[in-house]
Amino acid sequence: MGTKLKYSTTCHPLIDGKIEVTNITLGTLLRALIKPESKASDLLLLHAEFAYNKAPSEAIGLSPFKVVHGIDPLGPLNLVPRPLDQKPSVDAKERVEEIQKIHEQVKVGIEKSNLSYQAHANKHKKKTVFQPGDLVWIHRRKERFSSKRKSKLMTGADGPFEALECINVIAYKVYLLGDYGVFQLHPMLLI
């Protein structure tokens, strides 16, 4: 079905954004269900899991259960017979095609949602392109300038330095002066 396993680093929540959002949602759901004086709160975990997996996502309009299994789960209120058009196929090839179609629908929904969030977040940003000769500030990444960033409380910027050449809209060749120990042209990310 074309699934891939992707690893991520620990202690870096930016990589696992979807998982972080899921954890926040589940934490809110559990706080609402579990009472402080309850002795059988572990029994409520099944109800929380079912509620989360049955609720449709705002971004894609489908529940996690439907994304994985191709159908919505039956709840206590669904005691009436299922319509025939929602019955999953028993043929494995057709079933895989049904789920792949749902996954494509999810991908399109997530991309559309991300574009909407991106447009909203970038509404007031202005794009600045520096010309050769402009004075710029550089962002000192800890990996590249460990001697300059000994603590996370130290400033992460330095400058001004002369921009020599534009590589792309966020990367420039900058002439570094002073005690950086770099004598050649060096591409840097700008603030």
DOLOVO-583886 format. One line per field, with one value per residue (C-alpha): residue number from 1; residue in three letters; x, y, z. Coordinates in Angstrom, 2 decimals, decimal comma. Layout:
// DOLOVO-583886
sevo <- (NUM  ...)
pakol <- (ala  ...)
x <- (X  ...)
y <- (Y  ...)
z <- (Z  ...)
//
This chain:
// DOLOVO-583886
sevo <- (1  2  3  4  5  6  7  8  9  10  11  12  13  14  15  16  17  18  19  20  21  22  23  24  25  26  27  28  29  30  31  32  33  34  35  36  37  38  39  40  41  42  43  44  45  46  47  48  49  50  51  52  53  54  55  56  57  58  59  60  61  62  63  64  65  66  67  68  69  70  71  72  73  74  75  76  77  78  79  80  81  82  83  84  85  86  87  88  89  90  91  92  93  94  95  96  97  98  99  100  101  102  103  104  105  106  107  108  109  110  111  112  113  114  115  116  117  118  119  120  121  122  123  124  125  126  127  128  129  130  131  132  133  134  135  136  137  138  139  140  141  142  143  144  145  146  147  148  149  150  151  152  153  154  155  156  157  158  159  160  161  162  163  164  165  166  167  168  169  170  171  172  173  174  175  176  177  178  179  180  181  182  183  184  185  186  187  188  189  190  191)
pakol <- (met  gly  thr  lys  leu  lys  tyr  ser  thr  thr  cys  his  pro  leu  ile  asp  gly  lys  ile  glu  val  thr  asn  ile  thr  leu  gly  thr  leu  leu  arg  ala  leu  ile  lys  pro  glu  ser  lys  ala  ser  asp  leu  leu  leu  leu  his  ala  glu  phe  ala  tyr  asn  lys  ala  pro  ser  glu  ala  ile  gly  leu  ser  pro  phe  lys  val  val  his  gly  ile  asp  pro  leu  gly  pro  leu  asn  leu  val  pro  arg  pro  leu  asp  gln  lys  pro  ser  val  asp  ala  lys  glu  arg  val  glu  glu  ile  gln  lys  ile  his  glu  gln  val  lys  val  gly  ile  glu  lys  ser  asn  leu  ser  tyr  gln  ala  his  ala  asn  lys  his  lys  lys  lys  thr  val  phe  gln  pro  gly  asp  leu  val  trp  ile  his  arg  arg  lys  glu  arg  phe  ser  ser  lys  arg  lys  ser  lys  leu  met  thr  gly  ala  asp  gly  pro  phe  glu  ala  leu  glu  cys  ile  asn  val  ile  ala  tyr  lys  val  tyr  leu  leu  gly  asp  tyr  gly  val  phe  gln  leu  his  pro  met  leu  leu  ile)
x <- (0,00  3,03  3,58  6,97  8,59  10,17  12,33  12,60  14,93  13,95  13,26  12,46  8,70  8,84  9,43  6,46  3,91  0,97  1,86  2,18  -1,29  -2,67  -1,09  -2,60  -6,03  -5,83  -4,68  -7,67  -10,03  -8,65  -8,83  -12,50  -13,31  -11,25  -12,46  -9,92  -11,83  -12,39  -10,84  -11,48  -10,08  -8,20  -11,57  -12,27  -9,22  -11,15  -13,95  -11,44  -9,70  -13,02  -14,18  -10,91  -10,83  -14,51  -14,33  -13,71  -10,65  -11,27  -8,58  -9,73  -13,32  -12,67  -12,15  -8,80  -10,66  -12,01  -8,56  -7,04  -9,89  -11,93  -15,20  -16,50  -16,87  -20,28  -21,19  -23,97  -26,36  -25,70  -27,92  -29,73  -28,40  -25,62  -26,48  -25,20  -23,10  -20,87  -20,16  -16,43  -15,33  -14,17  -11,80  -8,31  -7,34  -10,54  -10,16  -6,62  -7,87  -10,67  -8,22  -5,71  -8,50  -9,28  -5,56  -5,37  -8,43  -6,72  -3,50  -5,39  -7,32  -4,16  -2,37  -5,37  -5,53  -1,77  -1,99  -4,81  -2,80  0,30  -1,59  -3,00  0,40  2,22  -0,45  1,60  5,11  7,12  9,82  13,20  15,86  19,32  21,56  25,38  26,90  23,97  24,82  23,09  22,91  23,65  22,04  24,72  23,56  24,96  26,10  28,22  29,45  29,65  32,30  30,00  26,85  27,97  24,57  21,05  20,68  23,41  22,34  22,01  22,77  25,84  26,68  26,44  28,36  28,50  26,34  28,39  26,05  22,45  22,24  18,45  15,92  17,17  20,84  23,62  27,38  28,60  32,08  32,78  35,18  36,61  37,23  35,16  38,29  36,72  38,64  36,73  33,23  30,66  26,92  24,87  21,19  20,10  17,73)
y <- (0,00  2,28  2,95  4,24  4,31  7,69  8,25  11,51  12,83  13,03  16,33  18,09  18,75  20,64  17,38  15,60  18,41  16,11  13,87  16,90  18,10  14,58  14,45  17,82  16,71  13,41  15,19  17,54  14,63  12,61  15,58  15,99  12,29  11,37  12,66  13,15  10,86  8,12  4,76  3,10  5,79  3,18  1,89  5,30  5,03  2,76  5,32  8,13  6,11  5,32  8,95  10,23  7,66  8,30  12,12  13,60  15,81  19,46  19,46  16,42  15,79  12,10  10,20  8,48  5,14  5,74  6,76  3,50  1,02  2,64  2,78  4,63  2,50  1,62  3,28  2,51  4,76  2,93  -0,06  0,33  -1,69  -0,07  1,21  -1,07  1,69  1,89  -1,83  -2,51  -4,83  -8,34  -8,51  -7,56  -5,65  -3,60  -2,99  -1,67  0,62  1,92  2,72  4,28  6,51  7,60  8,25  10,41  12,33  12,81  14,02  16,59  17,74  18,15  20,04  22,35  22,92  23,59  26,14  27,90  28,00  29,16  31,97  33,12  32,97  34,80  37,45  40,28  39,09  41,02  39,41  41,12  40,42  41,82  43,16  42,77  45,43  45,53  45,14  42,14  40,32  36,59  33,86  31,88  28,27  26,38  23,49  25,78  28,33  26,34  28,65  31,64  29,98  28,40  28,90  29,06  32,39  34,02  36,09  34,12  36,99  38,97  41,69  43,72  41,97  42,72  40,56  39,58  37,40  36,15  32,33  32,23  34,30  33,08  32,21  34,65  34,65  36,91  38,30  37,37  39,58  39,54  36,52  33,96  32,31  32,11  33,81  32,63  33,47  31,57  30,96  31,94  32,09  35,64  36,93)
z <- (0,00  -0,25  3,46  4,63  8,06  8,83  11,89  13,77  16,42  20,07  21,83  18,54  18,44  15,14  13,27  14,84  14,56  13,84  16,77  19,08  18,05  18,63  22,09  23,02  21,80  23,68  26,85  26,68  26,06  28,98  31,36  30,44  30,98  34,03  37,38  40,19  42,56  39,97  40,88  37,51  35,23  33,20  31,93  30,41  28,13  25,76  25,53  24,90  22,18  20,48  20,67  19,21  16,38  15,48  15,42  11,96  11,52  10,72  8,02  6,05  7,16  7,87  11,09  11,81  11,84  8,33  7,07  8,32  7,76  5,00  6,96  9,99  13,14  14,46  17,73  20,17  18,23  14,94  15,59  12,27  9,32  7,27  3,80  1,05  -0,56  2,57  2,75  2,25  -0,52  0,42  -2,55  -1,31  -4,46  -4,47  -0,72  -1,18  -3,97  -1,70  1,10  -1,32  -2,66  0,91  1,54  -1,58  -0,38  3,02  1,36  -0,73  2,36  4,44  1,65  1,23  4,99  5,18  2,35  4,20  7,45  5,55  3,83  7,17  8,92  6,09  5,57  7,12  6,23  3,70  1,60  1,74  -0,86  -0,12  -2,85  -2,98  -0,75  1,71  5,38  6,96  10,28  10,39  12,42  14,28  14,33  17,29  15,05  12,88  15,44  18,68  20,15  19,66  21,08  24,36  25,97  24,63  26,44  24,33  21,37  18,16  15,79  14,86  12,39  10,38  7,61  3,90  1,63  -1,41  -3,46  -3,29  -3,53  -3,02  -1,06  2,35  1,68  0,85  0,59  3,36  4,03  7,67  9,56  13,06  15,26  13,29  11,93  8,48  5,69  2,62  1,45  3,43  2,80  5,83  6,74  7,47  10,09)
//
